[in-house]
Amino acid sequence: MTYWELGTCQLFLGRVDQAIDLLRTSRSANARFWVPHFYLAGAFGLQGDLENARSALAESIEPKSTIRSLARMR
């Protein structure tokens, strides 16, 4: 959770590169926690890296995740 929170703060401060590093660390520490995947996708989107953004979203709904679809999450 701490890396996700720090990554979110960096993202809100406009420090996208630092945010991506922290959010990747958060995702690696607990892949079942789906929230960092969405923030990471947003950070990649801000950089214009849509391929990695799509990949981060796809990883959030893999079987190892706590959610199975974006519709279910809503």
Backbone as a chain_set.jsonl record, in Angstrom:
{"seq": "MTYWELGTCQLFLGRVDQAIDLLRTSRSANARFWVPHFYLAGAFGLQGDLENARSALAESIEPKSTIRSLARMR", "coords": {"N": [[0.815, -1.199, 0.0], [1.964, 1.24, 0.696], [3.803, 1.95, -1.331], [2.012, 2.317, -3.419], [0.552, 4.514, -2.462], [2.589, 6.463, -2.302], [3.314, 6.548, -5.0], [0.932, 7.491, -6.107], [0.841, 10.056, -4.993], [3.114, 11.185, -6.225], [2.248, 11.077, -8.862], [0.067, 12.865, -8.817], [1.476, 15.16, -8.299], [2.632, 15.587, -10.679], [4.923, 14.3, -11.36], [5.618, 12.096, -13.271], [7.415, 10.066, -14.098], [8.661, 9.219, -11.68], [6.371, 8.384, -10.384], [5.582, 6.193, -11.95], [7.684, 4.393, -11.448], [7.322, 3.897, -8.663], [4.695, 2.909, -8.644], [4.979, 0.619, -10.182], [6.596, -0.843, -8.458], [4.801, -1.166, -6.349], [2.862, -2.74, -7.614], [4.356, -5.025, -8.118], [4.9, -5.863, -5.534], [2.437, -6.66, -4.529], [0.51, -8.231, -6.459], [-2.149, -8.893, -6.505], [-3.572, -6.77, -5.578], [-5.531, -4.547, -7.065], [-5.716, -1.791, -7.573], [-3.243, -0.235, -8.022], [-2.678, -0.938, -10.667], [-4.508, 0.485, -12.236], [-3.825, 3.164, -11.699], [-1.233, 3.115, -12.629], [-1.711, 2.623, -15.332], [-2.927, 5.054, -15.956], [-0.771, 6.803, -15.536], [0.997, 5.94, -17.524], [-0.591, 6.628, -19.687], [-0.571, 9.418, -19.494], [2.017, 9.858, -20.27], [1.801, 9.207, -22.864], [2.168, 6.641, -23.636], [0.498, 4.337, -24.777], [0.462, 1.587, -25.236], [1.721, 0.333, -23.0], [-0.078, 1.276, -21.117], [-2.451, -0.059, -21.828], [-1.582, -2.639, -21.322], [-1.178, -2.582, -18.533], [-3.817, -2.26, -17.683], [-4.9, -4.649, -18.657], [-3.556, -6.508, -17.08], [-4.768, -6.071, -14.674], [-7.112, -7.483, -14.671], [-6.475, -10.113, -14.844], [-6.518, -13.64, -13.999], [-5.209, -13.849, -11.492], [-5.927, -11.621, -10.175], [-8.143, -9.736, -7.992], [-10.428, -8.899, -9.148], [-12.548, -9.664, -11.914], [-13.484, -8.461, -14.171], [-13.845, -5.247, -15.74], [-16.425, -4.281, -15.67], [-17.554, -5.68, -13.517], [-16.043, -4.596, -11.456], [-16.986, -1.977, -11.399]], "CA": [[0.0, 0.0, 0.0], [2.786, 2.439, 0.823], [4.322, 2.322, -2.652], [0.884, 2.836, -4.196], [0.26, 5.858, -1.97], [3.665, 7.349, -2.741], [3.188, 6.687, -6.449], [-0.219, 8.354, -6.363], [1.266, 11.425, -4.675], [4.002, 11.637, -7.291], [1.426, 11.27, -10.054], [-0.688, 14.104, -8.633], [2.428, 16.271, -8.352], [3.102, 15.712, -12.053], [6.206, 13.592, -11.503], [5.116, 10.85, -13.847], [8.456, 9.03, -14.103], [8.781, 8.679, -10.323], [5.116, 7.687, -10.096], [5.62, 4.892, -12.625], [8.598, 3.519, -10.704], [6.694, 3.497, -7.406], [3.514, 2.086, -8.919], [5.476, -0.71, -10.598], [7.028, -1.523, -7.237], [3.579, -1.543, -5.647], [2.247, -3.849, -8.357], [5.193, -6.211, -7.904], [4.801, -6.277, -4.133], [1.155, -7.338, -4.312], [-0.151, -8.243, -7.768], [-3.592, -9.085, -6.332], [-4.149, -5.463, -5.286], [-5.782, -4.086, -8.426], [-5.712, -0.33, -7.712], [-2.051, 0.318, -8.676], [-2.738, -1.175, -12.105], [-5.257, 1.585, -12.847], [-3.022, 4.381, -11.602], [-0.103, 2.923, -13.542], [-2.245, 2.839, -16.684], [-3.099, 6.497, -16.099], [0.548, 7.418, -15.662], [1.478, 5.65, -18.88], [-1.404, 7.427, -20.593], [-0.06, 10.792, -19.459], [3.256, 9.868, -21.048], [1.49, 8.89, -24.252], [2.54, 5.247, -23.868], [-0.773, 3.622, -24.713], [0.698, 0.14, -25.209], [1.916, -0.046, -21.596], [-1.328, 1.561, -20.41], [-3.347, -1.198, -22.093], [-1.022, -3.8, -20.639], [-1.465, -2.439, -17.099], [-5.239, -2.543, -17.498], [-5.126, -6.078, -18.889], [-3.052, -7.248, -15.921], [-5.666, -5.894, -13.526], [-8.229, -8.433, -14.722], [-5.979, -11.484, -14.98], [-7.054, -14.531, -12.953], [-4.597, -13.643, -10.183], [-6.473, -10.404, -9.605], [-9.356, -9.881, -7.204], [-11.574, -8.6, -9.994], [-12.525, -10.445, -13.144], [-13.804, -7.612, -15.307], [-14.043, -3.852, -15.378], [-17.839, -4.124, -15.361], [-17.769, -6.174, -12.152], [-15.44, -3.662, -10.539], [-17.89, -0.822, -11.287]], "C": [[0.861, 1.266, 0.0], [3.322, 2.894, -0.528], [3.207, 2.874, -3.545], [0.572, 4.266, -3.775], [1.326, 6.859, -2.412], [3.595, 7.591, -4.256], [2.037, 7.595, -6.833], [0.132, 9.812, -6.084], [2.164, 11.983, -5.775], [3.224, 11.922, -8.572], [0.654, 12.586, -9.963], [0.211, 15.34, -8.666], [2.998, 16.478, -9.755], [4.446, 15.06, -12.307], [5.927, 12.18, -11.998], [6.163, 9.742, -13.816], [8.623, 8.391, -12.726], [7.533, 7.888, -9.947], [5.13, 6.295, -10.716], [6.527, 3.928, -11.878], [7.952, 3.011, -9.418], [5.483, 2.606, -7.627], [3.899, 0.704, -9.431], [5.927, -1.514, -9.388], [5.82, -1.999, -6.444], [2.928, -2.75, -6.3], [3.039, -5.139, -8.148], [5.061, -6.75, -6.487], [3.511, -7.039, -3.856], [0.339, -7.264, -5.598], [-1.666, -8.404, -7.642], [-4.318, -7.778, -5.993], [-4.302, -4.726, -6.616], [-5.651, -2.583, -8.625], [-4.451, 0.215, -8.388], [-2.04, 0.117, -10.195], [-3.43, -0.016, -12.819], [-4.465, 2.887, -12.814], [-1.815, 4.299, -12.536], [-0.545, 3.126, -14.986], [-2.437, 4.332, -16.938], [-1.776, 7.215, -16.28], [1.137, 7.166, -17.052], [0.701, 6.456, -19.912], [-0.943, 8.872, -20.643], [1.236, 10.932, -20.238], [3.0, 9.632, -22.528], [1.841, 7.466, -24.633], [1.293, 4.367, -23.733], [-0.606, 2.107, -24.673], [0.88, -0.352, -23.763], [0.673, 0.239, -20.769], [-2.318, 0.418, -20.6], [-2.882, -2.445, -21.351], [-1.316, -3.751, -19.137], [-2.93, -2.722, -16.817], [-5.538, -4.032, -17.676], [-4.665, -6.905, -17.693], [-3.989, -7.131, -14.724], [-6.81, -6.889, -13.53], [-7.771, -9.862, -15.009], [-6.535, -12.333, -13.844], [-6.443, -14.325, -11.575], [-5.17, -12.427, -9.46], [-7.748, -10.681, -8.814], [-10.598, -9.529, -7.997], [-11.431, -9.351, -11.301], [-12.854, -9.617, -14.374], [-13.976, -6.169, -14.817], [-15.494, -3.598, -15.008], [-18.147, -4.571, -13.933], [-17.19, -5.198, -11.121], [-16.343, -2.446, -10.323], [-19.045, -1.17, -10.395]], "O": [[0.505, 2.256, -0.639], [3.3, 4.085, -0.838], [3.436, 3.792, -4.333], [0.353, 5.133, -4.622], [1.006, 7.967, -2.842], [3.797, 8.712, -4.723], [2.147, 8.381, -7.774], [-0.238, 10.701, -6.852], [1.991, 13.124, -6.205], [3.507, 12.89, -9.278], [0.597, 13.339, -10.935], [-0.236, 16.432, -9.018], [3.752, 17.422, -9.995], [5.041, 15.255, -13.367], [5.993, 11.21, -11.244], [5.829, 8.591, -13.535], [8.716, 7.169, -12.612], [7.616, 6.857, -9.279], [4.731, 5.324, -10.072], [6.172, 2.763, -11.693], [8.028, 1.82, -9.116], [5.268, 1.652, -6.88], [3.213, -0.277, -9.142], [5.674, -2.715, -9.299], [5.818, -3.115, -5.924], [2.494, -3.675, -5.614], [2.458, -6.216, -8.017], [5.106, -7.961, -6.272], [3.495, -7.961, -3.04], [-0.436, -6.328, -5.791], [-2.395, -8.084, -8.58], [-5.541, -7.697, -6.11], [-3.308, -4.327, -7.223], [-5.487, -2.138, -9.762], [-4.574, 1.067, -9.268], [-1.455, 0.92, -10.922], [-2.987, 0.414, -13.884], [-4.441, 3.627, -13.797], [-1.427, 5.291, -13.153], [0.175, 3.737, -15.775], [-2.136, 4.816, -18.029], [-1.673, 8.136, -17.091], [1.701, 8.066, -17.673], [1.272, 6.917, -20.9], [-0.924, 9.484, -21.71], [1.523, 11.99, -20.798], [3.889, 9.836, -23.354], [1.819, 7.111, -25.811], [1.074, 3.735, -22.699], [-1.462, 1.413, -24.124], [0.263, -1.337, -23.357], [0.392, -0.485, -19.814], [-2.952, -0.024, -19.642], [-3.691, -3.206, -20.821], [-1.664, -4.769, -18.54], [-3.254, -3.359, -15.814], [-6.335, -4.604, -16.932], [-5.309, -7.891, -17.333], [-3.998, -8.003, -13.855], [-7.423, -7.119, -12.488], [-8.578, -10.718, -15.373], [-6.976, -11.794, -12.829], [-7.102, -14.602, -10.573], [-4.923, -12.232, -8.27], [-8.357, -11.742, -8.957], [-11.711, -9.829, -7.565], [-10.319, -9.64, -11.742], [-12.543, -10.018, -15.495], [-14.221, -5.921, -13.636], [-15.772, -2.786, -14.126], [-18.912, -3.916, -13.225], [-17.767, -4.997, -10.053], [-16.456, -1.942, -9.206], [-19.923, -0.337, -10.169]]}, "num_chains": 1, "name": "protein.A"}
